[in-house]
Every structure is written in C-alpha cells, then in structure tokens.
C-alpha cells in the first residue's frame, strides 16, 4: 500500500508486513511518522510478523529537528508521543524485525532497541544515542530500552557517554543482531520475519508480554511526569 504523501508505505509479503520508512530525507521521527506507524500496526493485524525498513543509507536520524526547535512544549509533545509508540512496538504481540539500512541515531537507535531482531547493512554508518553530546537528556523510556537491550558492558558508554558505533560495533553493543551486505539487508530481514512468523503466535505473544509487560507498564505510567520534567541544556 503506497501513499506518496506519507513518510511510510507498507506491503504484505506472504504473512509478513513490510513497512518502509522514507520521507526522502533523514527519516526523521515526526508526528506524521508516529501517527502513520500506529495506523500501520492497526492495519496489519493479519500479518504474522512486521518488518520495519529504512531508506537506503538512512534508517532514522531521530526526532524531527524542525519540531524540536520550536520550544520545550513542542519538543516534549513529540518526545512523549515517540515514547508511547516505541513502547507499543516493544510490547507488540507479534514479531517485529528491523532492517537497519543506514544511519540510526537517537530516536532511530531507540527504534532498533524497541524491535525484536535487528539486521543492519554493512557500510560507514553511525548507530547510537548521541543525546548527551547534544545537550538532551535521555527520557525514561530510552533508559529502559537501553538497559533491557544493550550489552551491560556498553550501557554506560552508550547512554552517559554518547558513544556512536559502526554496524559491526553496534552488534557488540546490542543495537544490532547481525550485519549483512547493504544489498541483502531487506531480504534478510524479511526472511527473518518469515521465520519468526512461523512460530506459534500465541506463545510468542505470551512470552513477550511476560518478559516485557513490567517495563512497558511502568514506562507508560511515568511518561507524562517524565515529559513535564524534560529539559534541553547546552
């Protein structure tokens, strides 16, 4: 399904919904992208797995800077909305696979952490959380995702110290699970979606809920308070 005015398109490949993020630029996490991703998750109810794909060279460069620059109220509204979407993906009852086609910075890296399996493209790409380098605190949901998905030996380096990784380093850190050639990354992610989609959907949903429900619930319960305390410094 394609809408040329939307930053997202999706198609069904067998039992797998392939969701492509492409705003023609940096794949910024905007209000429109968040809205459409929620809609796509609703619209793909019959798919046994979801694969989220970036555009060539760009998975996502993070939150929309045009919105972030409009002041704290606009910034916190976007960051809060993004957190609710990420928690929905993190707790989504069916498999979610990411095809990291290039750079994944800040909210783009968080999107990787929210998915179940992350397959990255080889190349001179940057992946990681740069918030401490740009004067932006990590919201509570980002800390929760990082603590759950990143390797313990890379947690401090990735969060407090804003270390940015190449794709191979991102595997060691925990942002990615595998790196393949750029021309096969989408096919590899779809194949993984097909493999995971062949598992018992009921068991997958139950295991995911039991392992992630506490994180999702406490994060969503605190997100509004977290956004009220959210500030950006130099």
Secondary structure, DSSP 8 states (H G I E B T S, - for coil): ---TTSSEEEEEETTEEEEEE--SSS--B-HHHHHHHHHHHHHTTT-SEEEEE-BTEEEE--B-HHHHTT-HHHHHHHHHHHHHHHHHHHT-SSEEEEEE-EEEETHHHHHHHHSSEEEEE-SS--EE--GGGTTB---HHHHHHHHHHS-HHHHHHHHTS--EE-HHHHHHHTS-SEEE-TTTHHHHHHHHHHHHHTS-HHHHHHHHHHHHHHHHHHHHHHHHHHHHT--B--
